[in-house]
Amino acid sequence: MANILVKIYAPQEVNHSSYIHTGLFEMQALGLIDVKIYLKLKTYLGTIRIEGSRVYKEHKRPQPKTSYYKIIDKKKQKTLTIAIDLYDAANQFSAYALSHCDVVFKRNYETKYMNQLPKSQAQKIKRFGLSFPLNSKNYTHKNRMFFGLIINTMHLNLKFDKNMFSRIKKSINVNLNEWRYIQKSRALSNFQHYAKSRSNTVLFQTRCFPHQNDTDVKEIHEQRYTIIKCLKNNFRDNFNGGFVPSKIANELYNDALTNLPTEQKLYIKAVKNAGIVIYTRGLSNSPAWKLPEYLSQGKVIIAENLTAELPVPLEHGKDVLFFNNLEELVSNVNLVLNNMKLREELSKNARKYYENYINPVERMKYVINNSFDYQIIK
């Protein structure tokens, strides 16, 4: 029996939180902690939103993509409740978590928003870092997690109106699809192992989001389209990728569709085979899943600058090469195409960053240690 017990409260989504749970179950397999799963019928209501200089609170809305845990140090008999907020929006926070939890870890962390919260709340919030969906072979009580997810989904959508049944059905279908996706194609082993690539292939495969009317989404689509066209024009013989076919991509960007397979396992294989990869932001300037995937494979990464603040920042010229515009993008690609020594350094340091700061075991060690005021796990 380990000295540390982590209680997982069955989440209301599994796509994002699967990274956290993978780390916890892998730690259990190493004998570092014990893990138990609990069902807690609670909607965790309350969202704080910052716009400009004003702070708004929505009392009846839970903060999406936020999961809850209890960490018990059995040796010192100390218990902490923590929340992990993996939502895209940097300007939104769980009011419930800030009121009821000892520590809140936030994926898309920006200091400018923390400074507008009351000091007592801001002090609870810590940087979480990069994450992406994963599945652990060491998962225990998987059925309990699955049924907890379904029950929580039903409870969250239980509002007695004419749309109740259709709303519950839609939400359950979304979670079922995400559950299958995690189980089928997001094995941790796909990202723990990698091989160096000396290929000159430049890879940028991306997708369109379904809600094209949102301003942020339109801007992301146009940015990605412009980058795809730029890469095709400048690196015609070396470029692979484009938009994954979809209704919006087919209608608006049919001259920029990918030339690669889109099935998840084949896409991961394409990433492994590529030499140079391109990264751009996710929704609401959030750090997209591509970045930790790229780092896991020791890729040479040409990346749009991040606004999210990481616990350990990525360094330009060491871990990645950042760009601010198309000219810098093209210049950086040409630089690494013609400088094998730089490529090897960037590749080595990218993989090292993953091992030290993104590997889910190391990330959850960081979470547990930074929840307490002393080092609980070495």
Secondary structure as GFF3:
##gff-version 3
##sequence-region A 1 378
A	DSSP	beta_strand	4	9	.	.	.	ID=ss1
A	DSSP	alpha_helix	18	29	.	.	.	ID=ss2
A	DSSP	beta_strand	34	38	.	.	.	ID=ss3
A	DSSP	beta_strand	45	51	.	.	.	ID=ss4
A	DSSP	beta_strand	54	62	.	.	.	ID=ss5
A	DSSP	beta_strand	66	73	.	.	.	ID=ss6
A	DSSP	beta_strand	78	85	.	.	.	ID=ss7
A	DSSP	beta_strand	92	94	.	.	.	ID=ss8
A	DSSP	alpha_helix	95	100	.	.	.	ID=ss9
A	DSSP	beta_strand	103	106	.	.	.	ID=ss10
A	DSSP	alpha_helix	111	114	.	.	.	ID=ss11
A	DSSP	alpha_helix	119	122	.	.	.	ID=ss12
A	DSSP	beta_strand	125	127	.	.	.	ID=ss13
A	DSSP	alpha_helix	142	156	.	.	.	ID=ss14
A	DSSP	alpha_helix	164	185	.	.	.	ID=ss15
A	DSSP	alpha_helix	189	192	.	.	.	ID=ss16
A	DSSP	beta_strand	202	206	.	.	.	ID=ss17
A	DSSP	alpha_helix	215	234	.	.	.	ID=ss18
A	DSSP	beta_strand	239	243	.	.	.	ID=ss19
A	DSSP	alpha_helix	247	252	.	.	.	ID=ss20
A	DSSP	three_ten_helix	254	256	.	.	.	ID=ss21
A	DSSP	alpha_helix	264	273	.	.	.	ID=ss22
A	DSSP	beta_strand	276	279	.	.	.	ID=ss23
A	DSSP	three_ten_helix	283	285	.	.	.	ID=ss24
A	DSSP	alpha_helix	290	296	.	.	.	ID=ss25
A	DSSP	beta_strand	300	304	.	.	.	ID=ss26
A	DSSP	beta_strand	321	323	.	.	.	ID=ss27
A	DSSP	alpha_helix	326	337	.	.	.	ID=ss28
A	DSSP	alpha_helix	340	353	.	.	.	ID=ss29
A	DSSP	pi_helix	354	358	.	.	.	ID=ss30
A	DSSP	alpha_helix	360	371	.	.	.	ID=ss31
###
